[in-house]
Amino acid sequence: MTHISNTKIKMETRTRTLVKTLIYRCWVLLSTYTLLVMTGQNLDEAIVPTIIINCVWMTSYYCYERLWTRIQWGKQ
């Protein structure tokens, strides 16, 4: 006998994905900046690559998260 659940799968909203992305990227931004300063970059030189790198990766991460919301594998 097969049991079919009546529970609905909650899909993640774009706003939730965006908020998760921004919070995560702020953490990574701080980590990247700290690492660059620790490896000898001065404070002014470290900020530009930190911002560029994180803008690229934030966009990539957001797209990746949105892609996974469409994949049904592993959802119950």
Long-range contacts (C-beta under 8 A, 24 or more apart in sequence): 5-76, 9-75, 9-76, 11-69, 12-65, 12-69, 14-66, 17-62, 17-65, 17-66, 17-69, 18-62, 20-65, 21-58, 21-61, 21-62, 21-65, 22-58, 24-61, 25-54, 25-57, 25-58, 25-61, 28-54, 28-57, 29-54
